Amino acid sequence: MHAVNGSNRANFPAEPAAQRNAMKPSLWDRRRFLATLGVAAAAPAWSGVTLAQTRSPILRPIPATGEMLPAVGLGTWITFNVGSAASARAPLVPVVERFFEHGGAMIDSSPMYGTSEAVIGDLLARTNGRPRLFSATKVWTYGQAAGERQLEASLRLWGIPRFDLIQIHNMLHWEAHLETLKAWKAQGKVRYVGITTSHGRRHAELEKAMSHSPFDFVQFTYSLADRDVEQRLLPLAAERKIAVVINRPFDGGDLFAAVKGKPLPAWAREFDCENWAQFFLKFITSHSAVTCAIPATSQARHMAENMGALYGRLPDAKLRERMVQHFVRL
Ligand SMILES: NC(=O)c1ccc[n+]([C@@H]2O[C@H](COP(=O)([O-])OP(=O)(O)OC[C@H]3O[C@@H](n4cnc5c(N)ncnc54)[C@H](OP(=O)(O)O)[C@@H]3O)[C@@H](O)[C@H]2O)c1
């Protein structure tokens, strides 16, 4: 189990060693977390500052380096594709502020997501998140040269000198882009290289790519509504020491429709869940092979709910099974 703050730590059962280590922040992470507190100190009193200041976020190691990453990140498909009008972008400022105040770091985007990358660049310039940011975008085009041009454009849109993570989106022309990404990594233009899929597509091919190519990260879909990756991809990622990013953690929002009008079970308090969003996210982040889930939201109040999953205890194997059975019977 994951411990929260010191005051009630004694009430928690012992946590497994692997998970304990997963929670231990490195020096680098401490610096980033302190940077968060800097953001929090400047934030209004109602904005979740207490949470960030008094509790430790759940961090997971990136196997390739041991660097620690907060287990809840932010997706930007649809929700950040709002165009260039200031009036459309303004409501996203508090969304991103809440994200960083609550200890978030990874923002995931793609050139496929319309104006999302330009919107991220704008929002980063208008918030204090840059010191904490773990930037993750994708390359999504045919041809190596076109891929390089797309990546240079993404750097300009985000307004950053390098990416933390570049992923090959939906495995599109992945062998060609992998050559570029290896070169970019050697030049220091990206720190980690990854590959993605979603909706259960092309899993057999992804398995081969994960088995034979040097990926630091993989991204695919996992949620209470879609558990296919438990069979092969999650165990393979653990075996190959590949960090795992989980997309569509709310099944694109459909999980909320499935529980509409249904009360959260009382036993969800055993792993510090206050709402269904945290129930769905903690199911994902409690899987030992998962590094980070990336829910998307356009609403600051949803962001506060989602980031609550970054704190408190996680369900153990028995509780995870109970979550599955409960969801199946809904
Ligand atoms: N192939 C790929 O690489 C790939 C494919 C798919 C997705 N992705 C990545 O994964 C991210 C997440 O997936 P997704 O955006 O498809 O779906 P998702 O995160 O599973 O669901 C997003 C939906 O959930 C709603 N929501 C979020 N928090 C909520 C809350 N607390 N209460 C009620 N509703 C809530 C959002 O509406 P509100 O705006 O109203 O909160 C939105 O409609 C994407 O944004 C993208 O970055 C990658």
The ligand as a Tripos MOL2 file, in Angstrom:
@<TRIPOS>MOLECULE
LIG
   48    52     1     0     0
SMALL
NO_CHARGES

@<TRIPOS>ATOM
      1 N1         -2.6490    6.4160  -30.2140 N.am      1 LIG1
      2 C1         -2.3710    7.2810  -29.2820 C.2       1 LIG1
      3 O1         -1.2280    7.6470  -29.1040 O.2       1 LIG1
      4 C2         -3.4790    7.8320  -28.4250 C.ar      1 LIG1
      5 C3         -4.8030    7.4670  -28.6800 C.ar      1 LIG1
      6 C4         -5.8080    7.9610  -27.8380 C.ar      1 LIG1
      7 C5         -5.4530    8.8220  -26.7950 C.ar      1 LIG1
      8 N2         -4.1590    9.2010  -26.5900 N.ar      1 LIG1
      9 C6         -3.7850   10.1120  -25.4900 C.3       1 LIG1
     10 O2         -4.4800    9.7080  -24.3010 O.3       1 LIG1
     11 C7         -5.2060   10.8250  -23.7710 C.3       1 LIG1
     12 C8         -6.4100   10.3510  -22.9910 C.3       1 LIG1
     13 O3         -7.3490    9.6670  -23.7970 O.3       1 LIG1
     14 P1         -8.7320   10.3300  -24.2840 P.3       1 LIG1
     15 O4         -8.5770   11.8060  -24.3200 O.co2     1 LIG1
     16 O5         -9.0970    9.6360  -25.5430 O.co2     1 LIG1
     17 O6         -9.8010    9.8810  -23.2230 O.3       1 LIG1
     18 P2         -9.9530    9.8190  -21.6200 P.3       1 LIG1
     19 O7         -8.8550   10.5380  -20.9480 O.co2     1 LIG1
     20 O8        -10.1890    8.3640  -21.3200 O.co2     1 LIG1
     21 O9        -11.3490   10.5840  -21.4120 O.3       1 LIG1
     22 C9        -11.4610   11.9550  -21.6290 C.3       1 LIG1
     23 C10       -12.9050   12.3510  -21.3440 C.3       1 LIG1
     24 O10       -13.1920   12.1590  -19.9580 O.3       1 LIG1
     25 C11       -13.8370   13.3150  -19.4300 C.3       1 LIG1
     26 N3        -13.3630   13.5130  -18.0450 N.ar      1 LIG1
     27 C12       -12.0810   13.7010  -17.6240 C.ar      1 LIG1
     28 N4        -12.0360   13.8110  -16.2860 N.ar      1 LIG1
     29 C13       -13.3060   13.6940  -15.8400 C.ar      1 LIG1
     30 C14       -13.8970   13.7280  -14.5480 C.ar      1 LIG1
     31 N5        -13.1540   13.8740  -13.4410 N.pl3     1 LIG1
     32 N6        -15.2420   13.6080  -14.4540 N.ar      1 LIG1
     33 C15       -16.0250   13.4370  -15.5590 C.ar      1 LIG1
     34 N7        -15.5190   13.3910  -16.8220 N.ar      1 LIG1
     35 C16       -14.1640   13.5230  -16.9560 C.ar      1 LIG1
     36 C17       -13.3950   14.4520  -20.3070 C.3       1 LIG1
     37 O11       -14.4190   15.4350  -20.3560 O.3       1 LIG1
     38 P3        -14.1740   16.9110  -19.6930 P.3       1 LIG1
     39 O12       -13.3470   17.6500  -20.6850 O.co2     1 LIG1
     40 O13       -15.5730   17.4190  -19.5540 O.co2     1 LIG1
     41 O14       -13.5000   16.7000  -18.3730 O.co2     1 LIG1
     42 C18       -13.2060   13.7860  -21.6660 C.3       1 LIG1
     43 O15       -14.4150   13.8180  -22.4010 O.3       1 LIG1
     44 C19        -5.5040   11.6430  -25.0220 C.3       1 LIG1
     45 O16        -5.9450   12.9510  -24.6970 O.3       1 LIG1
     46 C20        -4.1910   11.5640  -25.7490 C.3       1 LIG1
     47 O17        -3.2480   12.4610  -25.1870 O.3       1 LIG1
     48 C21        -3.1760    8.6890  -27.3890 C.ar      1 LIG1
@<TRIPOS>BOND
     1     1     2 1
     2     2     3 2
     3     2     4 1
     4     4     5 ar
     5     4    48 ar
     6     5     6 ar
     7     6     7 ar
     8     7     8 ar
     9     8     9 1
    10     8    48 ar
    11     9    10 1
    12     9    46 1
    13    10    11 1
    14    11    12 1
    15    11    44 1
    16    12    13 1
    17    13    14 1
    18    14    15 2
    19    14    16 1
    20    14    17 1
    21    17    18 1
    22    18    19 2
    23    18    20 1
    24    18    21 1
    25    21    22 1
    26    22    23 1
    27    23    24 1
    28    23    42 1
    29    24    25 1
    30    25    26 1
    31    25    36 1
    32    26    27 ar
    33    26    35 ar
    34    27    28 ar
    35    28    29 ar
    36    29    30 ar
    37    29    35 ar
    38    30    31 1
    39    30    32 ar
    40    32    33 ar
    41    33    34 ar
    42    34    35 ar
    43    36    37 1
    44    36    42 1
    45    37    38 1
    46    38    39 2
    47    38    40 1
    48    38    41 1
    49    42    43 1
    50    44    45 1
    51    44    46 1
    52    46    47 1
@<TRIPOS>SUBSTRUCTURE
     1 LIG1         1 GROUP 0 **** ****
